[in-house]
């Protein structure tokens, strides 16, 4: 997982970076930006390769536009996971704390990622956890992308008592699962917002937590 590969980044370099900053070698902003650029470039390779292989292998809709939307969500999900790891890494200050907090946080995002419980069936008292799961927005965005315009057909064994196919379009599934509460653009916007928020918090951790 890309997030686990960067979770120790700041704790391992904290002493060195603090010493260099105290010596006036560079500012916290320069160190943080350089770190972000390097991690960004490295982390994009995996989702791009993953999308190019998996999208066609799984047999999703053979549409170039839908393929590139799929790739965008894979990249945003990876960057979100990395941003979360960097934020935890910056705030926890030690590798031990980071490796304790991050897996627990990632597990919560997976549990409320839409795989186990669709938005239509989510209890109201879990809405706030669901809203904070970056995986959920990537999953719902991918579901909307694939199910929109999808035509479904039934085998004879799948026909209902009236001899009709109960589900004939992806839109029926979108409505039944409650994915239509947000749009693809909305999912992308929320992911960008979460990435920006987590990186700002990570920077504040690097800038102000010096002990």
One Martini backbone bead per residue (centre of mass of N, CA, C, O) as a GRO file, in nm:
protein
  211
    1UNK     BB    1   0.096   0.036   0.023
    2UNK     BB    2   0.153   0.369  -0.018
    3UNK     BB    3   0.107   0.467   0.275
    4UNK     BB    4   0.317   0.273   0.419
    5UNK     BB    5   0.578   0.388   0.262
    6UNK     BB    6   0.538   0.701   0.411
    7UNK     BB    7   0.491   0.697   0.730
    8UNK     BB    8   0.821   0.734   0.799
    9UNK     BB    9   0.934   0.994   0.680
   10UNK     BB   10   0.931   1.211   0.914
   11UNK     BB   11   1.050   1.060   1.161
   12UNK     BB   12   1.330   0.989   1.024
   13UNK     BB   13   1.378   1.322   0.951
   14UNK     BB   14   1.338   1.513   1.196
   15UNK     BB   15   1.618   1.572   1.313
   16UNK     BB   16   1.748   1.674   1.051
   17UNK     BB   17   1.542   1.900   0.978
   18UNK     BB   18   1.570   2.062   1.240
   19UNK     BB   19   1.870   2.122   1.214
   20UNK     BB   20   1.859   2.264   0.935
   21UNK     BB   21   1.656   2.485   1.017
   22UNK     BB   22   1.825   2.608   1.252
   23UNK     BB   23   2.066   2.670   1.039
   24UNK     BB   24   1.918   2.788   0.767
   25UNK     BB   25   1.902   2.603   0.507
   26UNK     BB   26   1.581   2.565   0.544
   27UNK     BB   27   1.251   2.553   0.513
   28UNK     BB   28   0.963   2.393   0.579
   29UNK     BB   29   0.832   2.445   0.300
   30UNK     BB   30   1.062   2.330   0.125
   31UNK     BB   31   1.064   2.047   0.242
   32UNK     BB   32   0.765   1.978   0.194
   33UNK     BB   33   0.749   2.027  -0.115
   34UNK     BB   34   0.967   1.824  -0.195
   35UNK     BB   35   0.823   1.581  -0.075
   36UNK     BB   36   0.561   1.600  -0.241
   37UNK     BB   37   0.680   1.575  -0.526
   38UNK     BB   38   0.815   1.300  -0.496
   39UNK     BB   39   0.564   1.139  -0.401
   40UNK     BB   40   0.382   1.206  -0.640
   41UNK     BB   41   0.543   1.071  -0.867
   42UNK     BB   42   0.562   0.785  -0.744
   43UNK     BB   43   0.244   0.737  -0.682
   44UNK     BB   44   0.138   0.743  -0.994
   45UNK     BB   45   0.238   0.479  -1.125
   46UNK     BB   46   0.056   0.257  -1.005
   47UNK     BB   47  -0.238   0.351  -1.098
   48UNK     BB   48  -0.176   0.352  -1.399
   49UNK     BB   49  -0.099   0.054  -1.431
   50UNK     BB   50  -0.351  -0.063  -1.301
   51UNK     BB   51  -0.557   0.054  -1.505
   52UNK     BB   52  -0.440  -0.067  -1.772
   53UNK     BB   53  -0.494  -0.364  -1.673
   54UNK     BB   54  -0.771  -0.396  -1.512
   55UNK     BB   55  -0.996  -0.268  -1.682
   56UNK     BB   56  -0.975  -0.482  -1.923
   57UNK     BB   57  -0.971  -0.750  -1.761
   58UNK     BB   58  -1.259  -0.716  -1.622
   59UNK     BB   59  -1.473  -0.574  -1.835
   60UNK     BB   60  -1.530  -0.297  -1.877
   61UNK     BB   61  -1.624  -0.042  -2.040
   62UNK     BB   62  -1.532   0.027  -2.383
   63UNK     BB   63  -1.431   0.341  -2.279
   64UNK     BB   64  -1.226   0.603  -2.278
   65UNK     BB   65  -1.362   0.794  -2.077
   66UNK     BB   66  -1.404   0.581  -1.850
   67UNK     BB   67  -1.108   0.507  -1.819
   68UNK     BB   68  -1.001   0.790  -1.728
   69UNK     BB   69  -1.181   0.811  -1.481
   70UNK     BB   70  -1.070   0.565  -1.342
   71UNK     BB   71  -0.778   0.673  -1.322
   72UNK     BB   72  -0.839   0.922  -1.154
   73UNK     BB   73  -0.947   0.767  -0.905
   74UNK     BB   74  -0.691   0.606  -0.850
   75UNK     BB   75  -0.510   0.852  -0.801
   76UNK     BB   76  -0.678   0.989  -0.575
   77UNK     BB   77  -0.671   0.752  -0.377
   78UNK     BB   78  -0.363   0.739  -0.348
   79UNK     BB   79  -0.321   1.035  -0.258
   80UNK     BB   80  -0.501   1.016  -0.010
   81UNK     BB   81  -0.344   0.796   0.138
   82UNK     BB   82  -0.078   0.955   0.146
   83UNK     BB   83  -0.188   1.203   0.297
   84UNK     BB   84  -0.266   1.051   0.552
   85UNK     BB   85   0.018   0.945   0.617
   86UNK     BB   86   0.154   1.224   0.639
   87UNK     BB   87  -0.022   1.333   0.865
   88UNK     BB   88   0.039   1.117   1.074
   89UNK     BB   89   0.347   1.148   1.063
   90UNK     BB   90   0.351   1.452   1.156
   91UNK     BB   91   0.182   1.416   1.431
   92UNK     BB   92   0.329   1.165   1.579
   93UNK     BB   93   0.670   1.172   1.522
   94UNK     BB   94   0.664   0.855   1.537
   95UNK     BB   95   0.679   0.542   1.409
   96UNK     BB   96   0.509   0.389   1.619
   97UNK     BB   97   0.258   0.571   1.612
   98UNK     BB   98   0.205   0.561   1.307
   99UNK     BB   99   0.176   0.236   1.297
  100UNK     BB  100  -0.085   0.253   1.482
  101UNK     BB  101  -0.282   0.465   1.348
  102UNK     BB  102  -0.308   0.411   1.040
  103UNK     BB  103  -0.443   0.128   1.021
  104UNK     BB  104  -0.697   0.215   1.175
  105UNK     BB  105  -0.784   0.439   0.978
  106UNK     BB  106  -0.796   0.263   0.721
  107UNK     BB  107  -1.011   0.066   0.826
  108UNK     BB  108  -1.238   0.272   0.847
  109UNK     BB  109  -1.242   0.353   0.545
  110UNK     BB  110  -1.315   0.067   0.449
  111UNK     BB  111  -1.580   0.014   0.607
  112UNK     BB  112  -1.681   0.313   0.468
  113UNK     BB  113  -1.644   0.252   0.132
  114UNK     BB  114  -1.912   0.071   0.017
  115UNK     BB  115  -1.874  -0.246   0.016
  116UNK     BB  116  -2.075  -0.333   0.267
  117UNK     BB  117  -2.233  -0.038   0.262
  118UNK     BB  118  -2.461   0.134   0.128
  119UNK     BB  119  -2.592   0.446   0.142
  120UNK     BB  120  -2.898   0.344   0.164
  121UNK     BB  121  -2.804   0.154   0.444
  122UNK     BB  122  -2.702   0.374   0.629
  123UNK     BB  123  -2.673   0.469   0.929
  124UNK     BB  124  -2.698   0.780   1.068
  125UNK     BB  125  -2.465   0.741   1.296
  126UNK     BB  126  -2.243   0.693   1.034
  127UNK     BB  127  -2.218   0.941   0.842
  128UNK     BB  128  -1.953   1.082   0.940
  129UNK     BB  129  -1.765   0.845   0.861
  130UNK     BB  130  -1.846   0.826   0.567
  131UNK     BB  131  -1.759   1.125   0.488
  132UNK     BB  132  -1.436   1.060   0.564
  133UNK     BB  133  -1.417   0.853   0.328
  134UNK     BB  134  -1.222   0.830   0.050
  135UNK     BB  135  -1.309   0.554  -0.061
  136UNK     BB  136  -1.608   0.617  -0.107
  137UNK     BB  137  -1.569   0.829  -0.337
  138UNK     BB  138  -1.422   0.640  -0.529
  139UNK     BB  139  -1.638   0.418  -0.545
  140UNK     BB  140  -1.881   0.587  -0.634
  141UNK     BB  141  -1.748   0.705  -0.886
  142UNK     BB  142  -1.701   0.428  -1.022
  143UNK     BB  143  -1.996   0.336  -1.023
  144UNK     BB  144  -2.108   0.568  -1.195
  145UNK     BB  145  -1.923   0.525  -1.438
  146UNK     BB  146  -2.012   0.223  -1.501
  147UNK     BB  147  -2.339   0.230  -1.474
  148UNK     BB  148  -2.360   0.441  -1.675
  149UNK     BB  149  -2.518   0.308  -1.957
  150UNK     BB  150  -2.578   0.024  -1.859
  151UNK     BB  151  -2.654  -0.293  -1.994
  152UNK     BB  152  -2.875  -0.553  -1.886
  153UNK     BB  153  -2.883  -0.917  -1.861
  154UNK     BB  154  -3.064  -1.223  -1.863
  155UNK     BB  155  -3.105  -1.527  -1.771
  156UNK     BB  156  -3.343  -1.759  -1.745
  157UNK     BB  157  -3.282  -1.800  -1.429
  158UNK     BB  158  -3.323  -1.468  -1.367
  159UNK     BB  159  -3.608  -1.461  -1.402
  160UNK     BB  160  -3.904  -1.385  -1.316
  161UNK     BB  161  -4.236  -1.478  -1.279
  162UNK     BB  162  -4.291  -1.286  -1.554
  163UNK     BB  163  -4.028  -1.305  -1.744
  164UNK     BB  164  -3.841  -1.081  -1.620
  165UNK     BB  165  -3.600  -0.847  -1.587
  166UNK     BB  166  -3.520  -0.678  -1.296
  167UNK     BB  167  -3.239  -0.577  -1.434
  168UNK     BB  168  -3.148  -0.340  -1.717
  169UNK     BB  169  -2.978  -0.116  -1.553
  170UNK     BB  170  -2.750   0.083  -1.392
  171UNK     BB  171  -2.951   0.294  -1.275
  172UNK     BB  172  -3.099   0.099  -1.084
  173UNK     BB  173  -2.854   0.049  -0.901
  174UNK     BB  174  -2.796   0.338  -0.820
  175UNK     BB  175  -3.070   0.381  -0.679
  176UNK     BB  176  -3.071   0.132  -0.483
  177UNK     BB  177  -2.778   0.221  -0.344
  178UNK     BB  178  -2.746   0.550  -0.337
  179UNK     BB  179  -2.539   0.697  -0.555
  180UNK     BB  180  -2.724   0.966  -0.635
  181UNK     BB  181  -2.624   1.185  -0.408
  182UNK     BB  182  -2.385   1.203  -0.621
  183UNK     BB  183  -2.133   1.298  -0.828
  184UNK     BB  184  -1.849   1.271  -0.996
  185UNK     BB  185  -1.760   1.563  -0.944
  186UNK     BB  186  -1.810   1.550  -0.638
  187UNK     BB  187  -1.602   1.331  -0.574
  188UNK     BB  188  -1.356   1.484  -0.680
  189UNK     BB  189  -1.387   1.734  -0.499
  190UNK     BB  190  -1.363   1.589  -0.225
  191UNK     BB  191  -1.083   1.466  -0.271
  192UNK     BB  192  -0.935   1.732  -0.303
  193UNK     BB  193  -1.014   1.843  -0.024
  194UNK     BB  194  -0.884   1.617   0.147
  195UNK     BB  195  -0.599   1.650   0.042
  196UNK     BB  196  -0.559   1.944   0.124
  197UNK     BB  197  -0.616   1.914   0.425
  198UNK     BB  198  -0.400   1.696   0.497
  199UNK     BB  199  -0.154   1.868   0.394
  200UNK     BB  200  -0.189   2.107   0.579
  201UNK     BB  201  -0.166   1.949   0.843
  202UNK     BB  202   0.114   1.835   0.783
  203UNK     BB  203   0.257   2.107   0.771
  204UNK     BB  204   0.188   2.199   1.057
  205UNK     BB  205   0.341   1.970   1.191
  206UNK     BB  206   0.621   2.047   1.076
  207UNK     BB  207   0.623   2.352   1.166
  208UNK     BB  208   0.522   2.323   1.496
  209UNK     BB  209   0.637   2.032   1.562
  210UNK     BB  210   0.955   2.014   1.747
  211UNK     BB  211   0.958   1.774   1.986
   0.00000   0.00000   0.00000
